[in-house]
Amino acid sequence: TTKRIRRGSYSSVDDLETAIFDYLAQHNEKPKPFRWTKSAEDILGSERSALDALDEIRGNR
């Protein structure tokens, strides 16, 4: 689980990489499709709001 990776103590980068690859292999044994919870309009609206806020910060408005 992700808890195992987050809470684990690894003595080397190789040990951490092994734990990550083991997790991915186990997780991918039974893959599930990703299901969008927002409509395209909601996502694009959020993006537009973020871009407007950045423009305001940068003084482009």
N, CA, C and O atoms as a CHARMM CRD file, in Angstrom:
* protein
*
  244
    1    1 THR  N      0.83900  -1.19900   0.00000 PROA 1      0.00000
    2    1 THR  CA     0.00000   0.00000   0.00000 PROA 1      0.00000
    3    1 THR  C      0.86800   1.24100   0.00000 PROA 1      0.00000
    4    1 THR  O      2.08000   1.16500   0.20200 PROA 1      0.00000
    5    2 THR  N      0.24500   2.37700  -0.22700 PROA 2      0.00000
    6    2 THR  CA     1.00500   3.62700  -0.20500 PROA 2      0.00000
    7    2 THR  C      1.53100   3.91600   1.19100 PROA 2      0.00000
    8    2 THR  O      2.57100   4.55800   1.34100 PROA 2      0.00000
    9    3 LYS  N      0.82500   3.44900   2.21400 PROA 3      0.00000
   10    3 LYS  CA     1.30700   3.64800   3.58700 PROA 3      0.00000
   11    3 LYS  C      2.65000   2.96200   3.77800 PROA 3      0.00000
   12    3 LYS  O      3.53600   3.48300   4.45600 PROA 3      0.00000
   13    4 ARG  N      2.79000   1.79100   3.17500 PROA 4      0.00000
   14    4 ARG  CA     4.04000   1.04400   3.30500 PROA 4      0.00000
   15    4 ARG  C      5.20100   1.85600   2.74800 PROA 4      0.00000
   16    4 ARG  O      6.28800   1.87000   3.32600 PROA 4      0.00000
   17    5 ILE  N      4.97500   2.52700   1.63600 PROA 5      0.00000
   18    5 ILE  CA     6.04200   3.33200   1.03400 PROA 5      0.00000
   19    5 ILE  C      6.28400   4.59600   1.85000 PROA 5      0.00000
   20    5 ILE  O      7.43400   4.95300   2.10500 PROA 5      0.00000
   21    6 ARG  N      5.21700   5.27700   2.26300 PROA 6      0.00000
   22    6 ARG  CA     5.36800   6.52600   3.02000 PROA 6      0.00000
   23    6 ARG  C      6.00400   6.31200   4.38100 PROA 6      0.00000
   24    6 ARG  O      6.85000   7.09700   4.81000 PROA 6      0.00000
   25    7 ARG  N      5.60100   5.26300   5.04800 PROA 7      0.00000
   26    7 ARG  CA     6.06900   5.04200   6.42100 PROA 7      0.00000
   27    7 ARG  C      7.30800   4.17500   6.49900 PROA 7      0.00000
   28    7 ARG  O      7.86700   3.97700   7.57800 PROA 7      0.00000
   29    8 GLY  N      7.74000   3.65600   5.36100 PROA 8      0.00000
   30    8 GLY  CA     8.89100   2.77000   5.36100 PROA 8      0.00000
   31    8 GLY  C     10.18100   3.50400   5.64200 PROA 8      0.00000
   32    8 GLY  O     10.28600   4.71700   5.45900 PROA 8      0.00000
   33    9 SER  N     11.14900   2.74900   6.08600 PROA 9      0.00000
   34    9 SER  CA    12.47900   3.28500   6.32600 PROA 9      0.00000
   35    9 SER  C     13.42100   2.56400   5.36900 PROA 9      0.00000
   36    9 SER  O     13.54500   1.34000   5.41500 PROA 9      0.00000
   37   10 TYR  N     14.07300   3.31200   4.51600 PROA 10     0.00000
   38   10 TYR  CA    14.89400   2.71500   3.47400 PROA 10     0.00000
   39   10 TYR  C     16.33400   3.15600   3.65500 PROA 10     0.00000
   40   10 TYR  O     16.62300   4.34000   3.83100 PROA 10     0.00000
   41   11 SER  N     17.22400   2.18900   3.60800 PROA 11     0.00000
   42   11 SER  CA    18.63100   2.49500   3.84600 PROA 11     0.00000
   43   11 SER  C     19.34600   2.97800   2.59100 PROA 11     0.00000
   44   11 SER  O     20.47100   3.47300   2.66000 PROA 11     0.00000
   45   12 SER  N     18.68500   2.83200   1.43900 PROA 12     0.00000
   46   12 SER  CA    19.31000   3.30100   0.20200 PROA 12     0.00000
   47   12 SER  C     18.23200   3.63600  -0.82200 PROA 12     0.00000
   48   12 SER  O     17.06800   3.26400  -0.66900 PROA 12     0.00000
   49   13 VAL  N     18.63900   4.33200  -1.84800 PROA 13     0.00000
   50   13 VAL  CA    17.72600   4.66600  -2.93800 PROA 13     0.00000
   51   13 VAL  C     17.27300   3.38600  -3.63300 PROA 13     0.00000
   52   13 VAL  O     16.11800   3.27400  -4.04400 PROA 13     0.00000
   53   14 ASP  N     18.17600   2.42800  -3.76200 PROA 14     0.00000
   54   14 ASP  CA    17.81700   1.15100  -4.39200 PROA 14     0.00000
   55   14 ASP  C     16.70300   0.44700  -3.62300 PROA 14     0.00000
   56   14 ASP  O     15.79700  -0.12700  -4.22800 PROA 14     0.00000
   57   15 ASP  N     16.76800   0.48800  -2.28600 PROA 15     0.00000
   58   15 ASP  CA    15.71300  -0.13000  -1.47700 PROA 15     0.00000
   59   15 ASP  C     14.37300   0.56800  -1.69800 PROA 15     0.00000
   60   15 ASP  O     13.33700  -0.08700  -1.80400 PROA 15     0.00000
   61   16 LEU  N     14.39700   1.88500  -1.76700 PROA 16     0.00000
   62   16 LEU  CA    13.17100   2.64500  -2.01900 PROA 16     0.00000
   63   16 LEU  C     12.62200   2.33000  -3.40300 PROA 16     0.00000
   64   16 LEU  O     11.42000   2.11600  -3.56300 PROA 16     0.00000
   65   17 GLU  N     13.50000   2.30000  -4.40500 PROA 17     0.00000
   66   17 GLU  CA    13.05400   1.96900  -5.76400 PROA 17     0.00000
   67   17 GLU  C     12.43300   0.57700  -5.81600 PROA 17     0.00000
   68   17 GLU  O     11.40800   0.37800  -6.46700 PROA 17     0.00000
   69   18 THR  N     13.04000  -0.37200  -5.14400 PROA 18     0.00000
   70   18 THR  CA    12.49900  -1.72900  -5.10600 PROA 18     0.00000
   71   18 THR  C     11.11400  -1.73500  -4.47900 PROA 18     0.00000
   72   18 THR  O     10.21200  -2.40200  -4.98400 PROA 18     0.00000
   73   19 ALA  N     10.93400  -1.00500  -3.39300 PROA 19     0.00000
   74   19 ALA  CA     9.62600  -0.93200  -2.73700 PROA 19     0.00000
   75   19 ALA  C      8.58700  -0.30700  -3.66100 PROA 19     0.00000
   76   19 ALA  O      7.44600  -0.76600  -3.71600 PROA 19     0.00000
   77   20 ILE  N      8.97600   0.73000  -4.37900 PROA 20     0.00000
   78   20 ILE  CA     8.04500   1.39000  -5.30500 PROA 20     0.00000
   79   20 ILE  C      7.66300   0.44400  -6.43500 PROA 20     0.00000
   80   20 ILE  O      6.48400   0.31400  -6.76300 PROA 20     0.00000
   81   21 PHE  N      8.64700  -0.21500  -7.03200 PROA 21     0.00000
   82   21 PHE  CA     8.34700  -1.13600  -8.13300 PROA 21     0.00000
   83   21 PHE  C      7.51500  -2.32300  -7.66100 PROA 21     0.00000
   84   21 PHE  O      6.64300  -2.79400  -8.39200 PROA 21     0.00000
   85   22 ASP  N      7.77100  -2.81100  -6.45100 PROA 22     0.00000
   86   22 ASP  CA     6.94600  -3.89600  -5.89300 PROA 22     0.00000
   87   22 ASP  C      5.51000  -3.43600  -5.71400 PROA 22     0.00000
   88   22 ASP  O      4.57200  -4.16400  -6.03700 PROA 22     0.00000
   89   23 TYR  N      5.34100  -2.22000  -5.19600 PROA 23     0.00000
   90   23 TYR  CA     3.99200  -1.66500  -5.02200 PROA 23     0.00000
   91   23 TYR  C      3.28400  -1.55800  -6.36700 PROA 23     0.00000
   92   23 TYR  O      2.12700  -1.96100  -6.49100 PROA 23     0.00000
   93   24 LEU  N      3.96800  -1.01800  -7.37500 PROA 24     0.00000
   94   24 LEU  CA     3.35400  -0.85300  -8.69500 PROA 24     0.00000
   95   24 LEU  C      2.97500  -2.19400  -9.31200 PROA 24     0.00000
   96   24 LEU  O      1.90600  -2.32400  -9.90800 PROA 24     0.00000
   97   25 ALA  N      3.83900  -3.18300  -9.17400 PROA 25     0.00000
   98   25 ALA  CA     3.53500  -4.50800  -9.72100 PROA 25     0.00000
   99   25 ALA  C      2.29800  -5.09100  -9.05000 PROA 25     0.00000
  100   25 ALA  O      1.43500  -5.66000  -9.71900 PROA 25     0.00000
  101   26 GLN  N      2.21000  -4.95100  -7.72700 PROA 26     0.00000
  102   26 GLN  CA     1.05400  -5.46200  -6.99200 PROA 26     0.00000
  103   26 GLN  C     -0.20700  -4.68100  -7.36900 PROA 26     0.00000
  104   26 GLN  O     -1.26500  -5.27600  -7.57300 PROA 26     0.00000
  105   27 HSD  N     -0.10400  -3.38000  -7.46200 PROA 27     0.00000
  106   27 HSD  CA    -1.25200  -2.53300  -7.78900 PROA 27     0.00000
  107   27 HSD  C     -1.76700  -2.82000  -9.20400 PROA 27     0.00000
  108   27 HSD  O     -2.97400  -2.79000  -9.44700 PROA 27     0.00000
  109   28 ASN  N     -0.85900  -3.09500 -10.12400 PROA 28     0.00000
  110   28 ASN  CA    -1.23700  -3.31000 -11.51900 PROA 28     0.00000
  111   28 ASN  C     -1.74800  -4.71400 -11.81300 PROA 28     0.00000
  112   28 ASN  O     -2.16500  -4.99200 -12.93800 PROA 28     0.00000
  113   29 GLU  N     -1.72300  -5.60500 -10.82300 PROA 29     0.00000
  114   29 GLU  CA    -2.26500  -6.94600 -11.03300 PROA 29     0.00000
  115   29 GLU  C     -3.76000  -6.89700 -11.31500 PROA 29     0.00000
  116   29 GLU  O     -4.27500  -7.69700 -12.09600 PROA 29     0.00000
  117   30 LYS  N     -4.45400  -5.96300 -10.68400 PROA 30     0.00000
  118   30 LYS  CA    -5.89600  -5.80900 -10.87900 PROA 30     0.00000
  119   30 LYS  C     -6.20600  -4.34500 -11.18600 PROA 30     0.00000
  120   30 LYS  O     -6.74100  -3.63100 -10.33800 PROA 30     0.00000
  121   31 PRO  N     -5.87200  -3.90000 -12.39400 PROA 31     0.00000
  122   31 PRO  CA    -6.08800  -2.48600 -12.72200 PROA 31     0.00000
  123   31 PRO  C     -7.56600  -2.14000 -12.81100 PROA 31     0.00000
  124   31 PRO  O     -8.39700  -2.97900 -13.16000 PROA 31     0.00000
  125   32 LYS  N     -7.87600  -0.90300 -12.49300 PROA 32     0.00000
  126   32 LYS  CA    -9.24000  -0.38700 -12.58900 PROA 32     0.00000
  127   32 LYS  C     -9.20200   0.86000 -13.46600 PROA 32     0.00000
  128   32 LYS  O     -8.24600   1.63300 -13.40100 PROA 32     0.00000
  129   33 PRO  N    -10.22600   1.06100 -14.27800 PROA 33     0.00000
  130   33 PRO  CA   -10.23100   2.26000 -15.12000 PROA 33     0.00000
  131   33 PRO  C    -10.39500   3.51700 -14.28200 PROA 33     0.00000
  132   33 PRO  O    -11.06400   3.51400 -13.24900 PROA 33     0.00000
  133   34 PHE  N     -9.77100   4.59000 -14.75000 PROA 34     0.00000
  134   34 PHE  CA    -9.92700   5.87700 -14.07600 PROA 34     0.00000
  135   34 PHE  C    -11.26300   6.46500 -14.48600 PROA 34     0.00000
  136   34 PHE  O    -11.59700   6.48000 -15.67100 PROA 34     0.00000
  137   35 ARG  N    -12.02000   6.94400 -13.53400 PROA 35     0.00000
  138   35 ARG  CA   -13.32000   7.53500 -13.82800 PROA 35     0.00000
  139   35 ARG  C    -13.29200   9.01400 -13.49100 PROA 35     0.00000
  140   35 ARG  O    -13.02400   9.40300 -12.35500 PROA 35     0.00000
  141   36 TRP  N    -13.57300   9.82800 -14.49400 PROA 36     0.00000
  142   36 TRP  CA   -13.61900  11.26800 -14.28800 PROA 36     0.00000
  143   36 TRP  C    -14.80300  11.61100 -13.40200 PROA 36     0.00000
  144   36 TRP  O    -15.89400  11.06500 -13.56600 PROA 36     0.00000
  145   37 THR  N    -14.58300  12.51300 -12.46700 PROA 37     0.00000
  146   37 THR  CA   -15.67600  12.94000 -11.59300 PROA 37     0.00000
  147   37 THR  C    -16.16100  14.33700 -11.93900 PROA 37     0.00000
  148   37 THR  O    -17.19000  14.78400 -11.43100 PROA 37     0.00000
  149   38 LYS  N    -15.43300  15.02400 -12.79400 PROA 38     0.00000
  150   38 LYS  CA   -15.84200  16.36500 -13.22000 PROA 38     0.00000
  151   38 LYS  C    -16.09000  16.35300 -14.72100 PROA 38     0.00000
  152   38 LYS  O    -15.50800  15.56200 -15.46400 PROA 38     0.00000
  153   39 SER  N    -16.95800  17.23800 -15.13700 PROA 39     0.00000
  154   39 SER  CA   -17.19000  17.38300 -16.57200 PROA 39     0.00000
  155   39 SER  C    -16.05300  18.20200 -17.18100 PROA 39     0.00000
  156   39 SER  O    -15.30800  18.88400 -16.47800 PROA 39     0.00000
  157   40 ALA  N    -15.94100  18.11600 -18.49200 PROA 40     0.00000
  158   40 ALA  CA   -14.91900  18.90400 -19.18800 PROA 40     0.00000
  159   40 ALA  C    -15.13000  20.39200 -18.93800 PROA 40     0.00000
  160   40 ALA  O    -14.16500  21.14500 -18.80100 PROA 40     0.00000
  161   41 GLU  N    -16.38200  20.81400 -18.87900 PROA 41     0.00000
  162   41 GLU  CA   -16.68100  22.22800 -18.64000 PROA 41     0.00000
  163   41 GLU  C    -16.17700  22.67700 -17.27100 PROA 41     0.00000
  164   41 GLU  O    -15.64000  23.77700 -17.13500 PROA 41     0.00000
  165   42 ASP  N    -16.35000  21.82300 -16.24800 PROA 42     0.00000
  166   42 ASP  CA   -15.86300  22.15500 -14.90700 PROA 42     0.00000
  167   42 ASP  C    -14.34300  22.28800 -14.88900 PROA 42     0.00000
  168   42 ASP  O    -13.80100  23.21300 -14.28500 PROA 42     0.00000
  169   43 ILE  N    -13.66500  21.36300 -15.55100 PROA 43     0.00000
  170   43 ILE  CA   -12.20200  21.38400 -15.58000 PROA 43     0.00000
  171   43 ILE  C    -11.70100  22.62700 -16.30300 PROA 43     0.00000
  172   43 ILE  O    -10.80700  23.31900 -15.81500 PROA 43     0.00000
  173   44 LEU  N    -12.28000  22.90800 -17.46700 PROA 44     0.00000
  174   44 LEU  CA   -11.84600  24.07800 -18.22800 PROA 44     0.00000
  175   44 LEU  C    -12.19200  25.37400 -17.50800 PROA 44     0.00000
  176   44 LEU  O    -11.45400  26.35400 -17.61200 PROA 44     0.00000
  177   45 GLY  N    -13.30600  25.39200 -16.78000 PROA 45     0.00000
  178   45 GLY  CA   -13.65600  26.57300 -15.99400 PROA 45     0.00000
  179   45 GLY  C    -12.64600  26.83200 -14.89200 PROA 45     0.00000
  180   45 GLY  O    -12.27800  27.98000 -14.64200 PROA 45     0.00000
  181   46 SER  N    -12.19300  25.76500 -14.22800 PROA 46     0.00000
  182   46 SER  CA   -11.17500  25.90500 -13.18200 PROA 46     0.00000
  183   46 SER  C     -9.86500  26.40800 -13.77400 PROA 46     0.00000
  184   46 SER  O     -9.19000  27.25200 -13.18300 PROA 46     0.00000
  185   47 GLU  N     -9.51200  25.88600 -14.93800 PROA 47     0.00000
  186   47 GLU  CA    -8.28900  26.32900 -15.59700 PROA 47     0.00000
  187   47 GLU  C     -8.38200  27.81200 -15.95300 PROA 47     0.00000
  188   47 GLU  O     -7.43100  28.56600 -15.74500 PROA 47     0.00000
  189   48 ARG  N     -9.51500  28.22300 -16.48400 PROA 48     0.00000
  190   48 ARG  CA    -9.70400  29.63400 -16.85200 PROA 48     0.00000
  191   48 ARG  C     -9.57500  30.52300 -15.61900 PROA 48     0.00000
  192   48 ARG  O     -8.94500  31.57900 -15.68000 PROA 48     0.00000
  193   49 SER  N    -10.16700  30.10200 -14.49900 PROA 49     0.00000
  194   49 SER  CA   -10.06800  30.88100 -13.26200 PROA 49     0.00000
  195   49 SER  C     -8.61800  31.00900 -12.80600 PROA 49     0.00000
  196   49 SER  O     -8.18300  32.08200 -12.38700 PROA 49     0.00000
  197   50 ALA  N     -7.87600  29.90900 -12.89200 PROA 50     0.00000
  198   50 ALA  CA    -6.47100  29.93300 -12.48300 PROA 50     0.00000
  199   50 ALA  C     -5.66100  30.85600 -13.38800 PROA 50     0.00000
  200   50 ALA  O     -4.82500  31.62200 -12.90900 PROA 50     0.00000
  201   51 LEU  N     -5.90500  30.78500 -14.68400 PROA 51     0.00000
  202   51 LEU  CA    -5.18100  31.65900 -15.61400 PROA 51     0.00000
  203   51 LEU  C     -5.52500  33.12400 -15.38900 PROA 51     0.00000
  204   51 LEU  O     -4.64900  33.98500 -15.47300 PROA 51     0.00000
  205   52 ASP  N     -6.78700  33.41500 -15.10500 PROA 52     0.00000
  206   52 ASP  CA    -7.18700  34.79100 -14.80500 PROA 52     0.00000
  207   52 ASP  C     -6.48200  35.30000 -13.55000 PROA 52     0.00000
  208   52 ASP  O     -6.03000  36.44400 -13.50800 PROA 52     0.00000
  209   53 ALA  N     -6.38800  34.44500 -12.52400 PROA 53     0.00000
  210   53 ALA  CA    -5.71100  34.83600 -11.28400 PROA 53     0.00000
  211   53 ALA  C     -4.23100  35.11100 -11.54500 PROA 53     0.00000
  212   53 ALA  O     -3.67900  36.07500 -11.01500 PROA 53     0.00000
  213   54 LEU  N     -3.59000  34.27500 -12.35300 PROA 54     0.00000
  214   54 LEU  CA    -2.18200  34.50300 -12.68800 PROA 54     0.00000
  215   54 LEU  C     -1.99700  35.80200 -13.46000 PROA 54     0.00000
  216   54 LEU  O     -1.05700  36.55500 -13.20600 PROA 54     0.00000
  217   55 ASP  N     -2.89000  36.05700 -14.39700 PROA 55     0.00000
  218   55 ASP  CA    -2.80800  37.31600 -15.14700 PROA 55     0.00000
  219   55 ASP  C     -2.92100  38.51700 -14.21600 PROA 55     0.00000
  220   55 ASP  O     -2.21600  39.51200 -14.38300 PROA 55     0.00000
  221   56 GLU  N     -3.80500  38.41500 -13.24200 PROA 56     0.00000
  222   56 GLU  CA    -3.99200  39.52100 -12.29800 PROA 56     0.00000
  223   56 GLU  C     -2.73900  39.73000 -11.45100 PROA 56     0.00000
  224   56 GLU  O     -2.33800  40.86700 -11.20400 PROA 56     0.00000
  225   57 ILE  N     -2.12400  38.64200 -11.01000 PROA 57     0.00000
  226   57 ILE  CA    -0.90000  38.72700 -10.20800 PROA 57     0.00000
  227   57 ILE  C      0.23200  39.34400 -11.02600 PROA 57     0.00000
  228   57 ILE  O      1.00000  40.16300 -10.52200 PROA 57     0.00000
  229   58 ARG  N      0.32400  38.94900 -12.27000 PROA 58     0.00000
  230   58 ARG  CA     1.39300  39.43400 -13.14700 PROA 58     0.00000
  231   58 ARG  C      1.14300  40.84300 -13.66400 PROA 58     0.00000
  232   58 ARG  O      2.03300  41.45900 -14.25100 PROA 58     0.00000
  233   59 GLY  N     -0.04700  41.34800 -13.45200 PROA 59     0.00000
  234   59 GLY  CA    -0.36700  42.68700 -13.91300 PROA 59     0.00000
  235   59 GLY  C     -0.74500  42.74700 -15.38100 PROA 59     0.00000
  236   59 GLY  O     -0.63300  43.79500 -16.01700 PROA 59     0.00000
  237   60 ASN  N     -1.19300  41.62500 -15.91600 PROA 60     0.00000
  238   60 ASN  CA    -1.57800  41.57100 -17.32700 PROA 60     0.00000
  239   60 ASN  C     -3.01500  42.00200 -17.54900 PROA 60     0.00000
  240   60 ASN  O     -3.52300  41.90100 -18.66500 PROA 60     0.00000
  241   61 ARG  N     -3.66300  42.46900 -16.53200 PROA 61     0.00000
  242   61 ARG  CA    -5.06100  42.88500 -16.66800 PROA 61     0.00000
  243   61 ARG  C     -5.17500  44.34700 -16.40600 PROA 61     0.00000
  244   61 ARG  O     -6.27200  44.90200 -16.46900 PROA 61     0.00000
